Amino acid sequence: MSTQAHWLDDKRNIKLLWRGFLVIFALTVAAGFFVDLHPHFEIESWFGFNAAYGFITCVLMIVGAKGLGLLLKRPDTHYERDEKHD
């Protein structure tokens, strides 16, 4: 096993990632000024809707995956029990 620290363990890299994500989010919201979106529903014409919708959808997918992981999770000794029966 490697004793080298992972690049995400460095707090400077985490701060840099957050800043990069915020810049990308701001650019996504600012793109609403320059793109004709052709909304089908009234809510789609709100400023920043697409960026907010994408963010909220991503959060819901993460929460759903965590919940599904709890539902499908097996104990750490799950495969050890199978070896004892062989």
PAZAPA-4460 file (N, C-alpha, C; in steps of 0.05 Angstrom, whole numbers, plus 32768, in hexadecimal, padded with zeros to 4 digits):
% residues 86
    n_x    n_y    n_z   ca_x   ca_y   ca_z    c_x    c_y    c_z   seq   type   mol
   8011   7FE8   8000   8000   8000   8000   8012   8019   8000     1      M     A
   800B   802C   7FF0   801A   8045   7FED   8017   8057   8006     2      S     A
   802C   8063   800F   802B   8076   8025   802A   8092   801C     3      T     A
   802A   8096   8001   8029   80B1   7FF6   800E   80BD   7FFA     4      Q     A
   800D   80D7   8000   7FF3   80E5   8004   7FE6   80E9   7FE9     5      A     A
   7FCC   80E7   7FEA   7FBC   80EB   7FD1   7FBA   810A   7FCC     6      H     A
   7FB8   8112   7FB3   7FB7   812E   7FAD   7F9F   813C   7FB8     7      W     A
   7F8A   812D   7FBE   7F72   813A   7FCB   7F75   813D   7FE9     8      L     A
   7F8A   8132   7FF4   7F8F   8136   8011   7F9A   8152   8017     9      D     A
   7FA4   815F   8003   7FB0   817A   8007   7F9A   818F   8006    10      D     A
   7F97   819F   801C   7F82   81B2   801E   7F84   81C8   8009    11      K     A
   7F9B   81CD   7FFE   7F9E   81E1   7FE9   7F90   81D7   7FCF    12      R     A
   7F93   81BE   7FCA   7F86   81B2   7FB2   7F67   81B3   7FB5    13      N     A
   7F5D   81AE   7FCD   7F40   81AE   7FD1   7F36   81CB   7FCD    14      I     A
   7F45   81DE   7FD8   7F3D   81FA   7FD5   7F3D   8202   7FB7    15      K     A
   7F51   81F9   7FA9   7F54   81FF   7F8C   7F3C   81F2   7F7C    16      L     A
   7F35   81DA   7F83   7F1E   81CC   7F76   7F04   81DC   7F7B    17      L     A
   7F00   81E4   7F94   7EE7   81F4   7F9A   7EE6   820E   7F8A    18      W     A
   7EFD   821B   7F89   7EFE   8234   7F79   7EF8   822F   7F5C    19      R     A
   7F03   8219   7F51   7EFE   8212   7F35   7EE1   820B   7F30    20      G     A
   7ED5   81FC   7F43   7EB8   81F6   7F40   7EA7   820F   7F41    21      F     A
   7EAE   8221   7F53   7E9E   823A   7F55   7EA1   824B   7F3C    22      L     A
   7EB9   824B   7F30   7EBD   825A   7F17   7EAC   824D   7F00    23      V     A
   7EAC   8233   7EFF   7E9C   8225   7EEA   7E7F   822A   7EEF    24      I     A
   7E76   822A   7F08   7E5A   8230   7F0E   7E53   824C   7F05    25      F     A
   7E64   8260   7F0C   7E5F   827C   7F05   7E5E   827F   7EE6    26      A     A
   7E70   8271   7ED8   7E70   8273   7EBB   7E57   8266   7EAF    27      L     A
   7E4D   8251   7EBB   7E34   8244   7EB2   7E1D   8257   7EB6    28      T     A
   7E1B   8265   7ECC   7E06   8278   7ED1   7E08   828F   7EBE    29      V     A
   7E21   8299   7EBA   7E25   82B0   7EA8   7E1F   82A9   7E8B    30      A     A
   7E21   8290   7E84   7E1C   8288   7E68   7DFE   828D   7E61    31      A     A
   7DED   828F   7E76   7DD1   8294   7E71   7DCC   82AF   7E63    32      G     A
   7DDF   82C2   7E66   7DDC   82DB   7E58   7DE1   82D9   7E3A    33      F     A
   7DF0   82C6   7E32   7DFA   82C4   7E16   7DEC   82AE   7E05    34      F     A
   7DDC   829D   7E12   7DD0   8286   7E04   7DB2   8289   7E04    35      V     A
   7DA6   8286   7DED   7D89   8285   7DEC   7D7F   8269   7DF2    36      D     A
   7D72   8265   7E08   7D6D   824A   7E12   7D53   823D   7E08    37      L     A
   7D40   824C   7DFC   7D27   8241   7DF3   7D18   8231   7E08    38      H     A
   7D10   823D   7E1E   7D03   822E   7E34   7CE8   8223   7E2C    39      P     A
   7CE2   820C   7E36   7CC8   81FF   7E31   7CB5   8206   7E48    40      H     A
   7CBF   820A   7E5F   7CAF   8211   7E77   7CB9   822C   7E82    41      F     A
   7CA7   823A   7E90   7CAE   8254   7E9B   7CC6   8254   7EAD    42      E     A
   7CC8   823F   7EBE   7CDE   823D   7ED1   7CF9   823C   7EC3    43      I     A
   7CFA   8231   7EAB   7D13   822F   7E9C   7D1D   824A   7E93    44      E     A
   7D0C   825E   7E92   7D15   8278   7E8A   7D21   8289   7EA1    45      S     A
   7D20   827F   7EB9   7D2C   828D   7ED0   7D4A   828E   7ECC    46      W     A
   7D56   82A4   7ED5   7D73   82A7   7ED4   7D81   8292   7EE6    47      F     A
   7D94   8284   7EDB   7DA3   8270   7EEB   7D95   8256   7EEF    48      G     A
   7D7E   8252   7EE3   7D6F   8239   7EE8   7D7F   8220   7EE0    49      F     A
   7D8B   8221   7EC8   7D9A   8209   7EBF   7DB1   8201   7ED1    50      N     A
   7DBF   8215   7EDB   7DD6   820F   7EED   7DCB   8204   7F07    51      A     A
   7DB6   8211   7F12   7DAB   8207   7F2B   7D9F   81EB   7F28    52      A     A
   7D91   81E7   7F12   7D85   81CD   7F0C   7D9B   81B7   7F0B    53      Y     A
   7DB0   81BD   7EFD   7DC6   81AA   7EFC   7DD3   81A4   7F17    54      G     A
   7DD7   81B9   7F27   7DE2   81B5   7F41   7DD0   81A5   7F53    55      F     A
   7DB6   81AC   7F54   7DA3   819D   7F65   7DA1   8180   7F5C    56      I     A
   7DA0   817B   7F42   7D9F   8160   7F37   7DB7   8150   7F40    57      T     A
   7DCE   815C   7F3E   7DE7   814E   7F46   7DE6   8147   7F64    58      C     A
   7DDD   815A   7F75   7DDB   8155   7F92   7DC7   813E   7F97    59      V     A
   7DB1   813E   7F89   7D9D   8129   7F8D   7DA7   810E   7F84    60      L     A
   7DB7   810D   7F6F   7DC3   80F3   7F66   7DD7   80E9   7F7B    61      M     A
   7DE6   80FA   7F87   7DF9   80F2   7F9B   7DEB   80E8   7FB4    62      I     A
   7DD6   80F6   7FBD   7DC7   80ED   7FD4   7DB9   80D3   7FCE    63      V     A
   7DAE   80D0   7FB6   7DA1   80B7   7FAE   7DB5   809F   7FAD    64      G     A
   7DCD   80A4   7FA3   7DE1   808F   7FA2   7DEA   8087   7FBE    65      A     A
   7DEC   809B   7FD0   7DF3   8094   7FEC   7DDD   8083   7FF9    66      K     A
   7DC4   808B   7FF4   7DAE   807B   7FFF   7DAD   805F   7FF4    67      G     A
   7DB1   805D   7FDA   7DB2   8043   7FCD   7DC9   8032   7FD8    68      L     A
   7DE0   803F   7FDD   7DF6   8031   7FE8   7DF0   8026   8004    69      G     A
   7DE1   8035   8014   7DD9   802B   802E   7DC6   8013   802C    70      L     A
   7DB5   8014   8018   7DA2   7FFF   8015   7DAF   7FE5   800B    71      L     A
   7DC2   7FE8   7FF9   7DCF   7FD0   7FED   7DE9   7FC8   7FFB    72      L     A
   7DF1   7FD6   800F   7E0A   7FD1   801D   7E0B   7FB5   802A    73      K     A
   7E21   7FA8   8027   7E26   7F8E   8034   7E3B   7F91   804A    74      R     A
   7E3A   7F80   805E   7E4E   7F82   8073   7E6A   7F7C   8068    75      P     A
   7E7F   7F85   8076   7E9A   7F81   806D   7EA1   7F63   806C    76      D     A
   7E94   7F53   807C   7E9A   7F36   807E   7E87   7F26   806C    77      T     A
   7E79   7F32   8059   7E66   7F24   8048   7E73   7F0D   8039    78      H     A
   7E8A   7F12   802C   7E96   7EFD   801C   7EA5   7EE9   802D    79      Y     A
   7EAD   7EF0   8045   7EBB   7EDD   8057   7EA8   7EC7   805F    80      E     A
   7E8E   7ECD   8062   7E7A   7EB8   8069   7E78   7EA4   8053    81      R     A
   7E79   7EAD   8039   7E77   7E9A   8023   7E8E   7E87   8022    82      D     A
   7EA6   7E90   8029   7EBE   7E7F   8029   7EBC   7E6A   803E    83      E     A
   7EAF   7E6F   8054   7EAC   7E5B   806A   7E9A   7E44   8062    84      K     A
   7E86   7E4A   8051   7E74   7E35   8048   7E7F   7E23   8033    85      H     A
   7E94   7E2B   8025   7EA0   7E1A   8010   7EB0   7E03   801A    86      D     A
***
